Amino acid sequence: MSELLEEALQFYNLPLSVSFGLVVIYWLLAVIGVLDTDALEPDVDLDIDSDTDLIGGPAMGTGLGRFFNLGDIPIVVFLSVLVSLLWAGAILGNHYLNPSGSYLLAFGLFAVNLVVSLMLTKLLTTPLKPVMRALRAGEKHRPVVGRSCIIKTNEVTESFGQAEAEDKSGNPLLIHVRVSPGQEPLAKGDEAIVIERLEEDQVYLVRKI
């Protein structure tokens, strides 16, 4: 136990140790009901703005998010798994492969750790996708058909997209939306109207205004 604590408090491991501690605290508070768990709702806005996309391309952020299951898995779950894996990988990697405490080697190990942890996070969260879809299927969204909405993802296509609409009380709702086959994709910030609720659970057809 003392060796684990000593390794966790090493300068190159400390940021991840603090992050892991915050993850543990968050889930403890969520379990005892102190925190609002709205962030666990499947309909969290998971768009990555293309203006800040480091890879490039107008839809790369959205595609990358979908690759890592962010279209189905709440971001707080994704980050919790990722941080936990990064912390464990850093502790084990530096303990066994960097006994001398080299900062340069620690940085190299972190780069490898990040890639491996991202792929493991995708693998571990994939089984949760049907669970999240089942939760969405059980939700009762307030009526939004006939109301206007603003596109929140980089684009809305026949198979992907999210928009923010308002219910009858004026409360914002993040909904999954699609365009009709053959229709041009909608871009982020476009105003559209919700014209139909599709047979697929909690998915709406929209048309640009």
HELIX and SHEET records of a PDB file:
HELIX    1   1 SER A    2  ALA A    8  1                                   7    
HELIX    2   2 LEU A   14  VAL A   31  1                                  18    
HELIX    3   3 THR A   37  LEU A   40  5                                   4    
HELIX    4   4 SER A   50  THR A   52  5                                   3    
HELIX    5   5 MET A   60  PHE A   67  1                                   8    
HELIX    6   6 ILE A   75  LEU A   97  1                                  23    
HELIX    7   7 TYR A  103  THR A  125  1                                  23    
HELIX    8   8 THR A  126  LEU A  128  5                                   3    
HELIX    9   9 LYS A  129  GLY A  138  1                                  10    
SHEET    1   A 6 SER A 148  ILE A 151  0                                        
SHEET    2   A 6 GLN A 162  GLU A 166 -1                                        
SHEET    3   A 6 PRO A 172  ARG A 178 -1                                        
SHEET    4   A 6 VAL A 203  LYS A 208  1                                        
SHEET    5   A 6 GLU A 191  ARG A 197 -1                                        
SHEET    6   A 6 SER A 148  ILE A 151 -1                                        
SHEET    1   B 2 GLU A 155  VAL A 156  0                                        
SHEET    2   B 2 LEU A 186  ALA A 187 -1                                        
END                                                                             
